[in-house]
Structure formats: structure tokens, C-alpha cells
Amino acid sequence: MATSCPTTQQYAAPETLGLETRDRVRKDAIKLLNGMPEGNGRLVIDLAQTTNVDSAGLGALMLIQRHAADRRQSVSLVNTNDEIRFLLMLTKLDELFEPAPAESTG
């Protein structure tokens, strides 16, 4: 049986993931997750342009991941810089996400 729903969606995170952007990011990501089949879906959050993440931004990522888990979907973080990878490790959120190293442009 064919389905018209994509099973992978990509979301480009803003330059600053924090207090002022958390609601928009969370709502946009949840809309993408809800557009995929429950039990089969992967949201890829691209952090290539993100340079600042605060506790509100981390909270938004946690809520996105929790929503995905409730729907039996997954969330991956890609193009994380060293600072964001360290922050995820320090807060033990790296156990929820699978951050990938930034892709080389050369």
C-alpha cells in the first residue's frame, strides 16, 4: 500500500535557539512530526546555522523529542557544531538525540 506521507522531514533551526524562538521551533517541528505516519517518521533538525542555544532552546528540543517518542518517531540532530555537541553531552541530552558531526564544505 502506497502512502503520500513522507517518512523523513528536515527542519532548519534558526541562528539562535532560545527563549524568543522556542515556541516557533517547537510548533514547526511538531507540525512536521504530525504530518508523518505515527510509528514511522524521522525529523532531522539541521543546526548548521545555529550558533546560540540556551536552556529554553534545549527545553524545546526535549519537547520535540518527547512528542516524537509518543508517536514512535525519531528526531536526529545534524550539523551540530562543537559547542552544541558539548552542551548536549553536558546536559546528557546526547542520549536522546544522535548528533552528527558538521559536514565539511571543502
C-alpha positions in Angstrom: 0.0 0.0 0.0 1.5 3.3 -1.1 1.4 6.4 1.2 1.7 10.0 0.3 3.1 10.9 3.7 6.9 11.4 3.8 8.7 9.4 6.4 11.6 11.9 6.8 11.3 15.6 7.2 14.0 18.2 7.6 13.8 21.4 9.7 16.4 24.1 9.6 16.8 25.6 13.0 17.3 29.3 13.4 20.6 31.0 14.3 19.5 31.4 17.9 17.6 28.6 19.5 16.3 30.2 22.7 13.6 32.0 24.6 12.4 34.1 21.7 12.4 31.3 19.1 11.5 28.2 21.2 7.7 28.3 20.6 8.0 28.7 16.8 10.6 26.0 16.6 8.6 23.6 18.7 5.3 24.3 16.8 7.0 24.0 13.4 8.7 20.7 14.4 5.6 19.2 15.9 3.6 20.1 12.7 6.2 18.2 10.7 6.1 15.2 13.0 2.3 15.2 12.9 2.4 15.2 9.1 4.3 11.9 9.1 2.7 8.5 9.8 2.7 7.5 13.5 5.1 4.8 14.2 7.2 5.6 11.2 8.8 9.0 10.8 12.1 10.8 11.3 12.6 14.5 11.9 16.1 15.8 11.0 16.8 19.1 12.7 19.6 20.8 10.9 21.7 23.0 13.2 24.1 24.2 10.6 23.0 27.9 11.0 22.5 27.7 14.8 25.2 29.4 16.8 23.4 30.0 20.1 21.4 27.6 22.2 20.2 28.4 25.7 18.2 26.5 28.3 14.9 27.4 26.6 16.2 26.1 23.3 17.3 22.8 25.0 13.8 22.6 26.5 12.2 23.0 23.1 14.4 20.2 21.7 13.4 18.0 24.6 9.7 18.6 24.0 10.1 17.9 20.3 11.8 14.6 21.1 9.2 13.7 23.7 6.4 14.3 21.1 8.2 12.2 18.6 8.7 9.4 21.1 5.0 9.5 22.0 4.3 9.0 18.3 7.0 6.3 18.0 9.1 8.6 15.7 12.6 9.7 15.9 14.5 13.0 15.9 18.1 13.5 14.7 20.3 16.5 15.1 22.7 17.1 12.2 25.4 19.7 11.5 25.9 20.4 15.2 29.0 22.5 16.0 31.4 21.6 18.7 29.8 23.9 21.3 26.3 22.4 20.8 27.7 18.9 20.9 29.4 19.7 24.2 26.2 21.3 25.6 24.2 18.2 24.6 26.8 15.9 26.3 27.0 18.1 29.4 23.2 18.0 29.9 23.1 14.3 28.9 20.7 15.1 26.1 23.1 13.4 23.7 21.4 10.2 24.9 18.1 11.3 23.4 19.5 12.6 20.1 22.1 11.3 17.7 24.1 14.4 16.8 26.2 14.1 13.7 29.4 16.0 13.1 29.2 19.0 10.9 29.6 18.2 7.2 32.7 19.5 5.6 32.2 22.1 2.8 35.5 21.5 1.1 
